[in-house]
């Protein structure tokens, strides 16, 4: 039986579930109240925490599923989506660095290289197949959440730890510099 969404407790780096490989969602769990409730709670919690993604291991559920959405600021909007037992592969070798943060590592940002474009196969909560190609920020969010299913956090993917910054300083210095660079490019 489905219930009203509940806010879940997001665990932080140091909790052992964050570093374990999550178990696949079993066949008999698809399209059940338990899975629908977990999916709904992930979306609800993600939005309350102002995140763009949240994986089940981040709420101490060692299962292979995650929720994400794209607010549509710089790229097309993607409605809240839950992917179950996903598999991803890169399309091409092109990677790009981008700034990431994590609800399980609050207050920090770092530059992380990710594949520019990926293909994903998985299932929806009802068990139906899902297949998509994502690029840019969409691909970055999926790769970040997928990493959580394998016990990997964005810090593990960083190639230059010198870019690690606390959010207030990141906003004050890094974002301000990027805004100035963009302004200079548009006025040149």
ZADO-1210 file (C-alpha; in nm, 4 decimals, padded with zeros to 6 digits):
<atoms>
<atom x="00.0000" y="00.0000" z="00.0000" code="UNK" pos="1"/>
<atom x="00.1345" y="00.3392" z="-00.0978" code="UNK" pos="2"/>
<atom x="00.1658" y="00.6091" z="00.1659" code="UNK" pos="3"/>
<atom x="00.2282" y="00.9833" z="00.1650" code="UNK" pos="4"/>
<atom x="00.5946" y="01.0629" z="00.0932" code="UNK" pos="5"/>
<atom x="00.8200" y="01.0874" z="00.3950" code="UNK" pos="6"/>
<atom x="01.1473" y="01.2718" z="00.4389" code="UNK" pos="7"/>
<atom x="01.4276" y="01.0223" z="00.4854" code="UNK" pos="8"/>
<atom x="01.7507" y="01.0799" z="00.6772" code="UNK" pos="9"/>
<atom x="02.0405" y="01.1352" z="00.4377" code="UNK" pos="10"/>
<atom x="02.3477" y="00.9584" z="00.5724" code="UNK" pos="11"/>
<atom x="02.6903" y="01.1196" z="00.5557" code="UNK" pos="12"/>
<atom x="03.0342" y="01.0112" z="00.4456" code="UNK" pos="13"/>
<atom x="03.1651" y="00.7673" z="00.7043" code="UNK" pos="14"/>
<atom x="02.8467" y="00.5592" z="00.7187" code="UNK" pos="15"/>
<atom x="02.9401" y="00.2103" z="00.5929" code="UNK" pos="16"/>
<atom x="02.6451" y="00.1791" z="00.3502" code="UNK" pos="17"/>
<atom x="02.7895" y="00.4633" z="00.1386" code="UNK" pos="18"/>
<atom x="03.0998" y="00.2549" z="00.0634" code="UNK" pos="19"/>
<atom x="02.9308" y="-00.0773" z="-00.0180" code="UNK" pos="20"/>
<atom x="02.8159" y="-00.2077" z="-00.3547" code="UNK" pos="21"/>
<atom x="02.4351" y="-00.1990" z="-00.3441" code="UNK" pos="22"/>
<atom x="02.2260" y="-00.5092" z="-00.4144" code="UNK" pos="23"/>
<atom x="02.0051" y="-00.5314" z="-00.7235" code="UNK" pos="24"/>
<atom x="01.6360" y="-00.4748" z="-00.6602" code="UNK" pos="25"/>
<atom x="01.4865" y="-00.8276" z="-00.6735" code="UNK" pos="26"/>
<atom x="01.2183" y="-00.9163" z="-00.9280" code="UNK" pos="27"/>
<atom x="00.9503" y="-00.9689" z="-00.6630" code="UNK" pos="28"/>
<atom x="00.9985" y="-00.6120" z="-00.5362" code="UNK" pos="29"/>
<atom x="00.9005" y="-00.4396" z="-00.8629" code="UNK" pos="30"/>
<atom x="00.5624" y="-00.2673" z="-00.8638" code="UNK" pos="31"/>
<atom x="00.5148" y="-00.3220" z="-00.4900" code="UNK" pos="32"/>
<atom x="00.4089" y="-00.0698" z="-00.2296" code="UNK" pos="33"/>
<atom x="00.7537" y="-00.0911" z="-00.0684" code="UNK" pos="34"/>
<atom x="00.9364" y="00.0058" z="-00.3887" code="UNK" pos="35"/>
<atom x="00.6821" y="00.2746" z="-00.4832" code="UNK" pos="36"/>
<atom x="00.7092" y="00.4223" z="-00.1315" code="UNK" pos="37"/>
<atom x="01.0893" y="00.4191" z="-00.1384" code="UNK" pos="38"/>
<atom x="01.0899" y="00.5864" z="-00.4815" code="UNK" pos="39"/>
<atom x="00.8413" y="00.8503" z="-00.3660" code="UNK" pos="40"/>
<atom x="01.0401" y="00.9112" z="-00.0464" code="UNK" pos="41"/>
<atom x="01.3648" y="00.9489" z="-00.2454" code="UNK" pos="42"/>
<atom x="01.2083" y="01.2129" z="-00.4697" code="UNK" pos="43"/>
<atom x="01.0489" y="01.3935" z="-00.1739" code="UNK" pos="44"/>
<atom x="01.3742" y="01.3948" z="00.0248" code="UNK" pos="45"/>
<atom x="01.5821" y="01.4995" z="-00.2774" code="UNK" pos="46"/>
<atom x="01.3601" y="01.8019" z="-00.3355" code="UNK" pos="47"/>
<atom x="01.3444" y="01.9007" z="00.0326" code="UNK" pos="48"/>
<atom x="01.7252" y="01.8810" z="00.0479" code="UNK" pos="49"/>
<atom x="01.7464" y="02.0876" z="-00.2740" code="UNK" pos="50"/>
<atom x="01.9435" y="01.8195" z="-00.4563" code="UNK" pos="51"/>
<atom x="01.9232" y="01.7055" z="-00.8172" code="UNK" pos="52"/>
<atom x="01.9808" y="01.3399" z="-00.7312" code="UNK" pos="53"/>
<atom x="01.9579" y="01.0949" z="-00.4438" code="UNK" pos="54"/>
<atom x="02.0546" y="00.7278" z="-00.4429" code="UNK" pos="55"/>
<atom x="01.9030" y="00.4651" z="-00.2140" code="UNK" pos="56"/>
<atom x="02.2384" y="00.4001" z="-00.0402" code="UNK" pos="57"/>
<atom x="02.2380" y="00.7669" z="00.0665" code="UNK" pos="58"/>
<atom x="01.9333" y="00.6936" z="00.2822" code="UNK" pos="59"/>
<atom x="02.0888" y="00.3700" z="00.4164" code="UNK" pos="60"/>
<atom x="01.8978" y="00.1462" z="00.1714" code="UNK" pos="61"/>
<atom x="02.1621" y="-00.0701" z="-00.0001" code="UNK" pos="62"/>
<atom x="01.9577" y="-00.1166" z="-00.3194" code="UNK" pos="63"/>
<atom x="02.0420" y="-00.0275" z="-00.6802" code="UNK" pos="64"/>
<atom x="01.8080" y="00.2620" z="-00.7476" code="UNK" pos="65"/>
<atom x="01.8253" y="00.6381" z="-00.7532" code="UNK" pos="66"/>
<atom x="01.6087" y="00.9418" z="-00.8144" code="UNK" pos="67"/>
<atom x="01.7056" y="01.2518" z="-01.0074" code="UNK" pos="68"/>
<atom x="01.5607" y="01.5539" z="-01.1833" code="UNK" pos="69"/>
<atom x="01.6887" y="01.8541" z="-01.3781" code="UNK" pos="70"/>
<atom x="01.5351" y="02.1916" z="-01.2955" code="UNK" pos="71"/>
<atom x="01.5715" y="02.3198" z="-01.6522" code="UNK" pos="72"/>
<atom x="01.7895" y="02.6213" z="-01.5783" code="UNK" pos="73"/>
<atom x="02.0738" y="02.5681" z="-01.8278" code="UNK" pos="74"/>
<atom x="01.9483" y="02.2493" z="-01.9940" code="UNK" pos="75"/>
<atom x="01.6044" y="02.1034" z="-02.0696" code="UNK" pos="76"/>
<atom x="01.3980" y="02.0148" z="-01.7637" code="UNK" pos="77"/>
<atom x="01.3721" y="01.6477" z="-01.6657" code="UNK" pos="78"/>
<atom x="01.0842" y="01.5565" z="-01.4358" code="UNK" pos="79"/>
<atom x="01.1707" y="01.3593" z="-01.1199" code="UNK" pos="80"/>
<atom x="01.2682" y="01.0116" z="-01.2354" code="UNK" pos="81"/>
<atom x="01.3575" y="00.6926" z="-01.0500" code="UNK" pos="82"/>
<atom x="01.5854" y="00.4404" z="-01.2188" code="UNK" pos="83"/>
<atom x="01.6112" y="00.0852" z="-01.0874" code="UNK" pos="84"/>
<atom x="01.8995" y="-00.1570" z="-01.1499" code="UNK" pos="85"/>
<atom x="02.0575" y="00.0818" z="-01.4012" code="UNK" pos="86"/>
<atom x="02.3531" y="00.0052" z="-01.6232" code="UNK" pos="87"/>
<atom x="02.5445" y="00.2828" z="-01.7955" code="UNK" pos="88"/>
<atom x="02.8127" y="00.3007" z="-02.0591" code="UNK" pos="89"/>
<atom x="02.9912" y="00.5949" z="-02.2147" code="UNK" pos="90"/>
<atom x="02.9186" y="00.7032" z="-02.5701" code="UNK" pos="91"/>
<atom x="03.2629" y="00.7947" z="-02.6985" code="UNK" pos="92"/>
<atom x="03.5653" y="00.8863" z="-02.4924" code="UNK" pos="93"/>
<atom x="03.5007" y="01.2589" z="-02.4481" code="UNK" pos="94"/>
<atom x="03.5066" y="01.3722" z="-02.0869" code="UNK" pos="95"/>
<atom x="03.4646" y="01.7124" z="-01.9279" code="UNK" pos="96"/>
<atom x="03.5241" y="01.8490" z="-01.5822" code="UNK" pos="97"/>
<atom x="03.2375" y="01.9961" z="-01.3867" code="UNK" pos="98"/>
<atom x="03.1640" y="02.1079" z="-01.0322" code="UNK" pos="99"/>
<atom x="02.9866" y="01.8577" z="-00.8090" code="UNK" pos="100"/>
<atom x="02.8573" y="01.8439" z="-00.4566" code="UNK" pos="101"/>
<atom x="02.6766" y="01.5708" z="-00.2659" code="UNK" pos="102"/>
<atom x="02.3995" y="01.5562" z="-00.0074" code="UNK" pos="103"/>
<atom x="02.6083" y="01.2967" z="00.1812" code="UNK" pos="104"/>
<atom x="02.9122" y="01.5273" z="00.1829" code="UNK" pos="105"/>
<atom x="02.7438" y="01.8573" z="00.2688" code="UNK" pos="106"/>
<atom x="02.9210" y="02.1854" z="00.2246" code="UNK" pos="107"/>
<atom x="03.1924" y="02.0778" z="-00.0214" code="UNK" pos="108"/>
<atom x="03.2340" y="02.1156" z="-00.3985" code="UNK" pos="109"/>
<atom x="03.4973" y="01.9758" z="-00.6310" code="UNK" pos="110"/>
<atom x="03.5841" y="01.9428" z="-00.9989" code="UNK" pos="111"/>
<atom x="03.5074" y="01.5943" z="-01.1306" code="UNK" pos="112"/>
<atom x="03.5773" y="01.4546" z="-01.4783" code="UNK" pos="113"/>
<atom x="03.2801" y="01.2676" z="-01.6292" code="UNK" pos="114"/>
<atom x="03.1878" y="01.1261" z="-01.9666" code="UNK" pos="115"/>
<atom x="03.0123" y="01.3891" z="-02.1756" code="UNK" pos="116"/>
<atom x="02.7579" y="01.1421" z="-02.3125" code="UNK" pos="117"/>
<atom x="02.6223" y="00.8112" z="-02.1800" code="UNK" pos="118"/>
<atom x="02.3665" y="00.5443" z="-02.2584" code="UNK" pos="119"/>
<atom x="02.1567" y="00.4053" z="-01.9763" code="UNK" pos="120"/>
<atom x="01.9455" y="00.0924" z="-01.9511" code="UNK" pos="121"/>
<atom x="01.7439" y="00.0050" z="-01.6459" code="UNK" pos="122"/>
<atom x="01.3905" y="-00.0285" z="-01.5221" code="UNK" pos="123"/>
<atom x="01.1179" y="00.1882" z="-01.3805" code="UNK" pos="124"/>
<atom x="00.9590" y="00.1192" z="-01.0421" code="UNK" pos="125"/>
<atom x="00.6785" y="-00.0765" z="-01.2124" code="UNK" pos="126"/>
<atom x="00.9373" y="-00.3001" z="-01.3811" code="UNK" pos="127"/>
<atom x="00.9034" y="-00.1562" z="-01.7313" code="UNK" pos="128"/>
<atom x="01.2282" y="-00.1138" z="-01.9274" code="UNK" pos="129"/>
<atom x="01.3949" y="00.2266" z="-01.9468" code="UNK" pos="130"/>
<atom x="01.6542" y="00.3227" z="-02.2052" code="UNK" pos="131"/>
<atom x="01.7955" y="00.6686" z="-02.2650" code="UNK" pos="132"/>
<atom x="02.0923" y="00.8653" z="-02.3885" code="UNK" pos="133"/>
<atom x="02.2036" y="01.1627" z="-02.1819" code="UNK" pos="134"/>
<atom x="02.4673" y="01.4279" z="-02.2294" code="UNK" pos="135"/>
<atom x="02.6106" y="01.7245" z="-02.0451" code="UNK" pos="136"/>
<atom x="02.4726" y="01.7915" z="-01.6984" code="UNK" pos="137"/>
<atom x="02.2086" y="01.5195" z="-01.7422" code="UNK" pos="138"/>
<atom x="02.4849" y="01.2606" z="-01.7993" code="UNK" pos="139"/>
<atom x="02.6851" y="01.4016" z="-01.5066" code="UNK" pos="140"/>
<atom x="02.3950" y="01.3657" z="-01.2612" code="UNK" pos="141"/>
<atom x="02.3265" y="01.0069" z="-01.3702" code="UNK" pos="142"/>
<atom x="02.6952" y="00.9102" z="-01.3404" code="UNK" pos="143"/>
<atom x="02.7190" y="01.0713" z="-00.9949" code="UNK" pos="144"/>
<atom x="02.4141" y="00.8827" z="-00.8663" code="UNK" pos="145"/>
<atom x="02.5213" y="00.5591" z="-01.0357" code="UNK" pos="146"/>
<atom x="02.8551" y="00.5821" z="-00.8527" code="UNK" pos="147"/>
<atom x="02.6690" y="00.5729" z="-00.5204" code="UNK" pos="148"/>
<atom x="02.5356" y="00.2291" z="-00.6181" code="UNK" pos="149"/>
<atom x="02.8959" y="00.1061" z="-00.6345" code="UNK" pos="150"/>
<atom x="03.0109" y="00.2688" z="-00.3103" code="UNK" pos="151"/>
<atom x="03.1887" y="00.5545" z="-00.4900" code="UNK" pos="152"/>
<atom x="03.1586" y="00.9234" z="-00.3979" code="UNK" pos="153"/>
<atom x="03.2602" y="01.2244" z="-00.6063" code="UNK" pos="154"/>
<atom x="03.5778" y="01.2736" z="-00.3999" code="UNK" pos="155"/>
<atom x="03.7025" y="00.9402" z="-00.5376" code="UNK" pos="156"/>
<atom x="03.6675" y="01.0694" z="-00.8953" code="UNK" pos="157"/>
<atom x="03.8425" y="01.4011" z="-00.8444" code="UNK" pos="158"/>
<atom x="04.1782" y="01.4259" z="-01.0215" code="UNK" pos="159"/>
<atom x="04.2823" y="01.7564" z="-00.8635" code="UNK" pos="160"/>
<atom x="04.2061" y="01.7716" z="-00.4927" code="UNK" pos="161"/>
<atom x="04.3206" y="02.1356" z="-00.5059" code="UNK" pos="162"/>
<atom x="03.9794" y="02.2212" z="-00.6513" code="UNK" pos="163"/>
<atom x="03.7982" y="02.1003" z="-00.3370" code="UNK" pos="164"/>
<atom x="03.6249" y="02.3962" z="-00.1736" code="UNK" pos="165"/>
<atom x="03.3709" y="02.4757" z="00.0931" code="UNK" pos="166"/>
<atom x="03.0470" y="02.5988" z="-00.0658" code="UNK" pos="167"/>
<atom x="03.0560" y="02.9588" z="00.0659" code="UNK" pos="168"/>
<atom x="03.4104" y="03.0076" z="-00.0665" code="UNK" pos="169"/>
<atom x="03.3217" y="02.8266" z="-00.3908" code="UNK" pos="170"/>
<atom x="03.0272" y="03.0634" z="-00.4430" code="UNK" pos="171"/>
<atom x="03.2305" y="03.3698" z="-00.3501" code="UNK" pos="172"/>
<atom x="03.5467" y="03.2998" z="-00.5481" code="UNK" pos="173"/>
<atom x="03.4896" y="03.0303" z="-00.8103" code="UNK" pos="174"/>
<atom x="03.1400" y="03.1222" z="-00.9269" code="UNK" pos="175"/>
<atom x="03.2259" y="03.4910" z="-00.9174" code="UNK" pos="176"/>
<atom x="03.5326" y="03.4265" z="-01.1385" code="UNK" pos="177"/>
<atom x="03.3259" y="03.2169" z="-01.3816" code="UNK" pos="178"/>
<atom x="03.0589" y="03.4894" z="-01.4009" code="UNK" pos="179"/>
<atom x="03.3284" y="03.7516" z="-01.4711" code="UNK" pos="180"/>
<atom x="03.4808" y="03.5288" z="-01.7431" code="UNK" pos="181"/>
<atom x="03.1398" y="03.4823" z="-01.9088" code="UNK" pos="182"/>
<atom x="03.0712" y="03.8557" z="-01.8907" code="UNK" pos="183"/>
<atom x="03.4093" y="03.9303" z="-02.0517" code="UNK" pos="184"/>
<atom x="03.3369" y="03.6798" z="-02.3314" code="UNK" pos="185"/>
<atom x="02.9974" y="03.8336" z="-02.4106" code="UNK" pos="186"/>
<atom x="03.1340" y="04.1888" z="-02.4158" code="UNK" pos="187"/>
<atom x="03.4444" y="04.1068" z="-02.6236" code="UNK" pos="188"/>
</atoms>
